[in-house]
């Protein structure tokens, strides 16, 4: 095995999972024009359909790790990914197109948990933190590259952008040659499978909640700019890209940030995100909006990798795939439910505007930081006296 190529290979697997849904978003208008009689909901499902199938198949992937090697699962998932991703261009009905997109979600679901658990398998300590950061950063980069490429390919017709999924073939080759042929994971003993600690579900819920508020940028920014008469879809695209830039910066420097800030890194990241959403709620300046969404990206670039690391640290490495399946499922639920939850909250409070949604998100994030600080102070005050009582002096 070539040790030098192990890290790039694992990172490339993570890039494939990010390309799943949004890769062909630049062509969605052309697809809608090609199927003028299709229900608009079906057109939207072309982007979101993979997310709905990823969740159950991430648990299938976790189960399969006890039967076959992770390398084999990744190769099976990538094969499904390539065939369904590229094959969608050969369909002539919206129903068949959606069927291929659902199958694409199955392939991604098999691969996605392993893109993270493989880091846990092969890297420890500071190297693991660094790899989690690199994985997140290059996933964002993969999204930028594929969407840019798909936008270019869309100039040749609605079917051509589906060829971006041939990038999965490059990743397949890397996996075939450079990913170790590990044995399937075997649980210790023959007794019943141990339950995951409740803390894992707490981290999963936190991850889903962060995605729910973070996705408020992608789903609402175009409408936010339109409501404020600040620009159209082209400006919205540029603004949204700044979240990715921010996420890449912090993901690439995650290990250094953790060394410097240690236990304060998560609350500081939440605080920056909260203040950034607060700025969005109050400003009508494009430069300030760009800065704010960049800070939102900075926060998510720290929080998602760190949550994975902390959740994985709670269990035996043999259970890492189950942990990632749970956490990732909550992330996709948060992504899918983001517009539904945020719109419902705004309407129920009598302020159905995107500006109010951003104000609510900012307030909730700052409040969460205050609660974290209070809990930490209370726990510290409780531990202090107990230590004094045990002091022999």
Rosetta blueprint (number, residue, H / E / L):
1 X L
2 X L
3 X H
4 X H
5 X H
6 X H
7 X H
8 X H
9 X H
10 X H
11 X H
12 X H
13 X H
14 X H
15 X H
16 X H
17 X H
18 X H
19 X L
20 X L
21 X L
22 X H
23 X H
24 X H
25 X H
26 X H
27 X H
28 X H
29 X H
30 X H
31 X H
32 X H
33 X H
34 X H
35 X L
36 X L
37 X L
38 X L
39 X L
40 X H
41 X H
42 X H
43 X H
44 X H
45 X H
46 X H
47 X H
48 X H
49 X H
50 X H
51 X H
52 X H
53 X H
54 X H
55 X H
56 X H
57 X H
58 X H
59 X H
60 X H
61 X H
62 X H
63 X H
64 X H
65 X L
66 X L
67 X L
68 X L
69 X L
70 X H
71 X H
72 X H
73 X H
74 X H
75 X H
76 X H
77 X H
78 X H
79 X H
80 X H
81 X H
82 X H
83 X H
84 X H
85 X H
86 X H
87 X H
88 X H
89 X H
90 X H
91 X L
92 X L
93 X L
94 X H
95 X H
96 X H
97 X H
98 X H
99 X H
100 X H
101 X H
102 X H
103 X H
104 X H
105 X H
106 X H
107 X H
108 X H
109 X H
110 X H
111 X H
112 X H
113 X H
114 X H
115 X H
116 X H
117 X H
118 X H
119 X H
120 X H
121 X H
122 X H
123 X L
124 X L
125 X H
126 X H
127 X H
128 X H
129 X H
130 X H
131 X H
132 X H
133 X H
134 X H
135 X H
136 X H
137 X H
138 X H
139 X H
140 X H
141 X H
142 X H
143 X H
144 X H
145 X H
146 X H
147 X H
148 X H
149 X H
150 X H
151 X H
152 X H
153 X H
154 X H
155 X H
156 X H
157 X L
158 X L
159 X L
160 X H
161 X H
162 X H
163 X H
164 X H
165 X H
166 X H
167 X H
168 X H
169 X H
170 X H
171 X H
172 X H
173 X H
174 X H
175 X H
176 X H
177 X H
178 X H
179 X L
180 X L
181 X L
182 X L
183 X L
184 X L
185 X L
186 X L
187 X L
188 X L
189 X L
190 X L
191 X L
192 X L
193 X L
194 X L
195 X L
196 X L
197 X L
198 X H
199 X H
200 X H
201 X H
202 X H
203 X H
204 X H
205 X H
206 X H
207 X H
208 X H
209 X H
210 X H
211 X H
212 X H
213 X H
214 X H
215 X H
216 X H
217 X H
218 X H
219 X H
220 X H
221 X H
222 X H
223 X H
224 X H
225 X H
226 X H
227 X H
228 X L
229 X L
230 X L
231 X L
232 X L
233 X H
234 X H
235 X H
236 X H
237 X H
238 X H
239 X H
240 X H
241 X H
242 X H
243 X H
244 X H
245 X H
246 X H
247 X H
248 X H
249 X H
250 X H
251 X H
252 X H
253 X L
254 X H
255 X H
256 X H
257 X H
258 X H
259 X H
260 X H
261 X H
262 X H
263 X H
264 X H
265 X H
266 X H
267 X H
268 X H
269 X H
270 X H
271 X H
272 X H
273 X H
274 X H
275 X H
276 X H
277 X H
278 X H
279 X H
280 X H
281 X H
282 X H
283 X L
284 X L
285 X L
286 X H
287 X H
288 X H
289 X H
290 X H
291 X H
292 X H
293 X H
294 X H
295 X H
296 X H
297 X H
298 X H
299 X H
300 X H
301 X H
302 X H
303 X H
304 X H
305 X H
306 X H
307 X H
308 X H
309 X H
310 X H
311 X H
312 X H
313 X L
314 X L
315 X L
316 X L
317 X H
318 X H
319 X H
320 X H
321 X H
322 X H
323 X H
324 X H
325 X H
326 X H
327 X H
328 X H
329 X H
330 X H
331 X H
332 X H
333 X H
334 X H
335 X H
336 X H
337 X H
338 X H
339 X H
340 X H
341 X H
342 X H
343 X H
344 X H
345 X H
346 X H
347 X H
348 X H
349 X L
350 X L
351 X L
352 X L
353 X L
354 X H
355 X H
356 X H
357 X H
358 X H
359 X H
360 X H
361 X H
362 X H
363 X H
364 X H
365 X H
366 X H
367 X H
368 X H
369 X H
370 X H
371 X H
372 X H
373 X H
374 X H
375 X H
376 X H
377 X H
378 X H
379 X H
380 X H
381 X H
382 X H
383 X H
384 X H
385 X H
386 X H
387 X H
388 X H
389 X H
390 X H
391 X L
392 X L
393 X L
